[in-house]
Amino acid sequence: MQIVKKYAFVMQIVFLLGSLVFQRDWAGYGLSAAIFLLAFLNRKAGFYFLFVYFSVRPFVIELNPGMKFAGDLAILALFFPLFYQKGWGRNADCRRYRFIGYFLAFSFIGSLAAFLSGVDIFALFFQWRAYWITLLLVFIVAEMKWTKKEIANLLLLTVGMADLLAVCGLVEKISWRTLLLPESWQNWQLSGTNRIRIYGLLANPNVLAGYFVIAFVSAIALLRRNPSAKSRWFFMGSAALIFGAFLLTYSRGTMIAFLLAAVFYYAAKREFSAAKPVLLSVLSAVLLVYLPAVALADMVGKNFMEGNGSFREMPVGEGGKRYSDLLSGEMIEESAQWGRIYIVKKGLEIFMDHPWIGTGFATFGDSATLVRSSPIYEKYRLSEGIYTDNQYIQIVVQSGLAGTACFSLFVFGMLRAVRRYAGEREARLLFYAFFAMAAIGSAFYNMLEDKIFTLYFYSFLGYLLNRRKTGFPDRREAKGSGIG
């Protein structure tokens, strides 16, 4: 049993790879159960596994749908033993988690309104899962003991997985989505604007962009804490590779959120000299990764031939326009007709009809409506498959004034808990920058449903609320070591 616990992480990765070889649902279910048991036996291994699994989850479940709930099961395997041991609700100190009570109230209001709107129980359960499964990581991380070495390992794991996804993204870009992607993904009918973007193994350029930002910050953090020349070259190279791939997602909302969050962080820290490695990495990313990849992709696009010999039209040279046309009149007009501005206007129309508790979860452009039709779409002439790409309008429409108030209290309570319980100033500032990025990004995406973003955000929040942590890795202890 000790050997199983010692190599639990390695075994989980083997099982994950095995699901790609044995592409049958029953194999996926069996391997997910095995991953659950290993996470139960070795919590740290189960926690590390989440950062591998969620970074490739869409790719894995595309090949093996039976692996869809492997991450959920691993989180539950970590949560329930802690819940039982701590005796929450009886004798545990729950003061650090009081703000989550407001999120529970928000969820209750959204669920009540959903029942009144006629949402079926399956869709409601799906949305609860979307909101709550990664939120459990706040309790998990806050109640586990962490060392500097383990935090360094987690950052290193993040950088390594991002390097892998960046390389896959570059191949995807240069090959015009003809290599390293499932055939069903290659056959997606993408518009010219989206065809130039890399979707990666996460199957979503905006989610991929958010992940690259987190990994880029992780690489910079490790760069600052590793004095050896060999380590510095590795992390500098990783940072350039990751940021270059980030630029190829052409995710404008993530770019805006990242830039403003970075300005906030360095202004609050008052050490602008610390931004030197960031600027150097960005410059290297543009010159050594982004521009060469675009040039190669354009060259391939101009000479790309269909199997029947006819020329395949490619939106060659259109990438830069996606950034430069951000506030153009044409872009705003398109958004007002069928894009984000249209969704906001439609959402305000629905809100005016249901101002107090809203229309409920699974009714307006969330994850659940992508798998179950909303009962209000016909009335408001909304097409199936819409996604709000705006967390604020989604909350307002689905939970009304009451739910929005509860969610606001959740946010303010969270910030208050961080200010009160987080002792490390640098970590606290970094979290505030992370929060600023989430707040800005929520105007462009549904951040609460982004498993990658919430995985890191809630884990970081749990770390700051942890009373037994030993701090960020210092220069000596950040040197790489195995994950046990």
Secondary structure, DSSP 4 states (H G I P E B T S, - for coil): -HHHHHTHHHHHHHHHHHHHHS--HHHHHHHHHHHHHHHHH-HHHHHHHHHHHHHHHHHHHHH-GGGTTHHHHHHHHHHHHHHHHHTTTTTS--GGGTTHHHHHHHHHHHHHHHHHHT--HHHHHHHHHHHHTTTHHHHHHHHS---HHHHHHHHHHHHHHHHHHHHHHHHHHHTTS-SSS-HHHHT----HHHHTS--GGGT-HHHHHHHHHHHHHHHHHHHHT--SHHHHHHHHHHHHHHHHHHHHTT-HHHHHHHHHHHHHHHHHHT-GGGGHHHHHHHHHHIIIIIHHHHHHHHHHHHT-B-TTSPBPP--TT-HHHHHHTTT-HHHHHHHHHHSHHHHHHHHHHHHHHSTTT-S-TTSSSSTGGGTS--TTTTTTTPPTT-----HHHHHHHHHHHHHHHHHHHHHHHHHHHHHHH---HHHHHHHHHHHHHHHHHTTTS-GGG-HHHHHHHHHHHHHHT-SS---S--TTTTS-----
